[in-house]
């Protein structure tokens, strides 16, 4: 871009003008720098999360071995002597997430297929915002609903007798929290799966109908498999959300570390341990305090892995039709 | 097509052909018809279960909480001994201050990051892709981890601000920042390139183009994203529990005061934990207030988007 050196292409009307700005745009560069800083802040946030989790966790593992932490089955940090086997609260988290997904996957996928294949545009316009409302309800409200309605009015009456110990007389249970979490994540699965199914090219639709398939067959044998990776990505995202949920579990599942998948027992999840310990009487610097960070680190790693899987799946499904 | 005397005959012929084709196609095997109807029924049931669940939640909240709805709710401080005169005042003030702080942080930083990523960054460079991946990951980190971040970095650690409301604001701002960045990016991306090219062709610098053409055009989308992010921040409890919103306060909190602060969802949680019937009613009343506010905010955001959305 230095016109002074070209000779053969010189225009006839005098020396060529430079098209670049006359002054170095320091203002522009300053603005670009500050905008870049805003973007980099996100990387800083992740770094800060990792650092704030890592340092107390490493200190924690000075006194408690990693094997004892990850494979021990006794979680009693407040007792003497304190035991730090994390399995009970991990199983608690997984139990609640399991019951939540058992509810949310059929309901969410059913709603998604209904919205994308069966619903008229008017019905869609009415139902979609309602699902968004469900997604926006504060988790405190869902937790209160789970413990004061789902548990006594839905689970206790419908539970078959003494199966697995019976449901009566239990103020907290994993199933109540699971159903509350399930209700919360139905919109995630429904909305993302619906998007995935709508992204399938019309040609597949039309072709299937032209070949004489019924609506049910088209939905289940053609569209659903075509959108499968998007649907699976939405389910993985929903699991990650269920694992990370705090308030519903604190309110409805109890605070009793119990190594069981029994739905009518009360358990403690990783998130509720962090919440109840941090708000209780725990002095900074003790092993109790550091256990908060160790459990938090484990939770962060679990959800990070799930999110990366989900992102990879979404990227893969997007490429297929591009 | 002939008109006049031949038209009724043509219409009759078309109607007859249509009826015959329909009759032929209607001859679906009985099993198929039944199976289809059953499947549609199952799907409808799935949708209805969720809707009924939502309805049950709303109805229970309104029925249980209605007795406690009064102006006292908004003007009285909470109390452990006297549920009849307990209210939510410090929590309401706290929530308002918290989200004001969140807006102050999240709008410049979020829009700034979105502008950088959309307008200035070369998306083939690895560090820009790292930033994008980062934002996607942060959007899905559990909220309590942000509480731990706040506890370890803002309240204690390097910033060491103590358990003040500003720390809660910063924690919530970090929580919703990814949402705002993603929404702002969508809004900026929707502005057609021809606007930018035209502006640059007329001699404007890149920042002038952004400030005078791109940003004004994307404000409705950005505003919608900010409102939705703020309504998420309003309903979050877990991170606040870790950064100090558990102190039982009876006075109005201040942003930098070290006497403690509270927020609506935390106060609701506090009341819900107590066994007495009256406190449970208060908890439901608080839920009603929050639901009404959140519904109003979300409806406003959707109205904003529909009203000012520009079709290029």
Interface residues (C-beta under 8 A of the other chain):
Chain A: X21 X25 X27 X28 X31 X32 X34 X35 X36 X37 X38 X39 X40 X41 X42 X43 X45 X46 X48 X49 X51 X52 X53 X55 X56 X106 X107 X109 X110 X111 X113 X114 X115 X118 X127 X129 X130 X131 X132 X133 X134 X136 X137 X138 X139 X140 X141 X142 X143 X144 X145 X148 X149 X183 X186 X187 X190 X214 X215 X216 X219 X220 X237 X240 X241 X243 X244 X245 X246 X247 X251 X271 X274 X275 X278 X279 X284 X292 X293 X296 X299 X300 X303 X304 X307 X308 X310 X311
Chain B: X28 X32 X35 X36 X39 X40 X42 X43 X44 X45 X46 X47 X49 X50 X51 X53 X54 X56 X57 X60 X61 X64 X108 X109 X110 X112 X113 X115 X116 X117 X120 X121 X130 X131 X133 X134 X135 X136 X137 X138 X140 X141 X142 X143 X144 X145 X146 X147 X148 X149 X151 X152 X153 X156 X157 X174 X177 X178 X181 X205 X206 X207 X231 X232 X234 X235 X236 X237 X238 X241 X242 X246 X265 X268 X269 X272 X280 X283 X284 X287 X290 X291 X294 X295 X298 X302
